[in-house]
Each structure stands twice: as structure tokens, then as C-alpha cells.
Amino acid sequence: MPHESSPAHHHFDEYCALKAAPPGSSAYYALRQAPLARQPLLSALFALRQELEQTVRQTSDPTIGRTKLAWWQQELASLAAGRPSHPVSLALAAHHIDIARESPLLEALVTGFEMDLNQARYLDFANLRAYLDKVGGAFAGGVARITAREPERADEWAAPLGNALMLAQLVQDVGNDARHGRIYIPIDELQRYGVTAADLINRRYSPAFSELMRFQTDRAREGIEAALAGMPAAERKTQRTLRAQSAMAMALLDEIERDDYQVLHQRIALTPIRKLWIAWRAARAR
């Protein structure tokens, strides 16, 4: 009987909502712009990404990270086979008509975050792109498909947006990532601007660092603008979550720029009230 299973539903939906989008976070305001009926599935997808990201980024020992990621690989295989056990997998199974069809996306996410355990530096942008495509592009494609009119074509325009949103996140997290031994700014770009990995790790600001960060910020911003311009007119209304995320990312990049890229010793963020307003307005823009 349906009402008997509803407490369990409530449990995993609640788990996903808190994991994916704690109140005040950007994800919280972005997810709230989606149609009510689709919010639980979107929350589950965001929660999965969060689980995988935390698995690799909050583990100082790569061996433990690999073990946890291997567990997730098995869990996602079980999910595709109809035997989920984790609250996030249970939510994905409950809210997606055919979650097995999303196997390529789930695999891309795991492979992407696995790169964080195997690689702490990227030679050039082409190398970084392989990472962005999985943790950014593939993920945004999955988000887009949930509400898209033509889900089978969503990757074409959503993947570039996901990559650009990921670049914006990396700009915000430069200092924190460097402290944890991960530098996502490609080595050839550091060299071009005369900034060293040690500068980032030791929080050394300089005119060269500001120039480097202006380049990173511009690339993220231009990527978001180009991807939004490439979104089909028929899909603009369906993509309230991605559009809200984009508007918040753009406002954040402006904020970082205004603060002269002081991202090494702190994490610059928007206030919750600004996020609320930006997300609400972006989701309703023509």
C-alpha cells in the first residue's frame, strides 16, 4: 500500500535535500526554481554529485578515497540493476522512470571524480577539459534532461554550460583546493603568467596572480554566456535550475573580480539573500 512506504520516501528525500542543498547554498536556491514535481529527482542527482565529490575531496588518504569510490561504483551498478541500497540511490530509483538509461552519466561522474585521486595537476587546458567534461558537462546534461522538452538533445547545449559552471567553481575554490594539494589551473597557464604552484599554496598575491585570475574568470564568464546563448529558445523555460545556477555563478565571478581575486586566503561567496533574488529573477527572465 502506497501510504505505508511514504515514511521511507520521506527519509531518502530528506537525506538528499540536505546533502545536495543545505539551506543558504547556491544549489538550494537553484533547485527551488525547478517544477515542484521534479525537485526530488534533481535533489537526488545533486546529492550524488556531492557524495562523490566529498568522497575524494575530503579524504586525505587516496587509498581510502579509492575504496569509497569503488563502493559507489558497485552501488551505481546495483542501482542500474534495480537493487539500490544507499538513500541517494533509493531516491534516484524512486523518482526516475528509467535510471538504468542514465548509466553513462553515472559512470562519467565516478570516472571524473576518480581523476581527483590520480591527478593533482593538469598540463594544459585540453587535459583539464577531460575532467570538466565528466564532472561538469555530463552532470549538467543529466540535470537538463530531467526537465527538457527534448531530453535526447540536451547534452549538446547543456554540456558546455556545465563545463563553464565548473570553471567558475574552480575560480572560487582556488585557495582551498591548493591547500588540499589540488591545482586545477593548467601548468602551462601558470607558467605563462609567471605564477608558481607554491604561490597558490602559500597564498602569495601579486599583480601576476591577478592577471592569471582575470584570465580564468573571463574564460568561465564567456563560457557561461556562450552556452546560455546556445540554449534553444524552446528549452529556456524548462531550464530554470541551470539558468539560476548560471546567474549566481556570473554574479559570483563579478564579486571575485571586484575583490581583486582575493581567493587564496578565503572563499568569496554571495549572501543567501542575494542568491535568492538572483536565482528567482534568472529563472523567470525571458
Salt bridges, closest charged atoms under 4 A:
ASP13 OD1 - HIS95 NE2 2.76
GLU14 OE1 - HIS10 NE2 2.70
GLU51 OE2 - HIS86 NE2 3.79
GLU53 OE1 - ARG49 NH1 3.01
GLU53 OE2 - ARG57 NH1 3.17
ASP98 OD2 - ARG101 NH1 3.77
GLU102 OE2 - HIS96 NE2 3.82
GLU102 OE1 - ARG145 NH2 2.78
ASP116 OD2 - ARG57 NE 3.66
ASP133 OD1 - ARG129 NE 2.98
ASP155 OD2 - ARG145 NH1 3.12
GLU156 OE1 - ARG153 NH2 3.07
ASP173 OD1 - ARG267 NE 2.70
ASP177 OD1 - ARG57 NH1 3.88
GLU189 OE1 - ARG219 NH2 2.82
ASP199 OD1 - ARG204 NE 2.82
GLU211 OE2 - ARG214 NH1 2.57
ASP218 OD1 - ARG221 NH1 3.23
ASP254 OD1 - ARG221 NH2 2.98
GLU255 OE1 - ARG258 NH2 2.93
GLU255 OE1 - ARG274 NH1 2.73
GLU257 OE1 - ARG221 NH2 3.04
